[in-house]
Amino acid sequence: DAVDVEEYRIEYDVDRVIEAVREAGLPERIGLRLRNGR
């Protein structure tokens, strides 16, 4: 069975998301991965 996958890139405020990650009590490395694009 074949599966079709489409990728979309969207712009977002990385610093704001990193702060939300911190405020949620998640490990800081998760937010930093977003900044590095990984």
C-alpha positions in Angstrom: 0.0 0.0 0.0 1.3 3.4 -1.0 1.3 6.4 1.3 1.4 10.0 0.1 3.1 12.5 2.4 3.2 16.3 1.9 5.5 18.5 3.9 4.6 22.1 4.7 6.9 24.8 6.2 5.3 27.6 8.1 6.8 30.7 9.7 6.4 31.1 13.5 8.0 33.1 16.3 10.7 30.7 17.5 11.5 32.7 20.6 7.9 32.7 21.6 7.6 28.9 21.2 10.8 28.3 23.1 9.4 30.4 26.0 6.1 28.4 25.8 8.2 25.2 26.0 9.9 26.5 29.2 6.6 27.6 30.7 5.1 24.2 30.1 8.0 22.7 32.2 9.4 20.8 29.2 13.2 20.3 28.9 14.9 23.3 27.4 16.6 21.2 24.8 13.3 20.7 23.1 12.9 24.4 22.5 16.5 24.7 21.4 16.0 22.0 18.8 13.4 24.2 17.2 16.0 27.0 16.9 18.5 24.6 15.3 15.8 23.2 12.9 16.2 19.7 14.2 
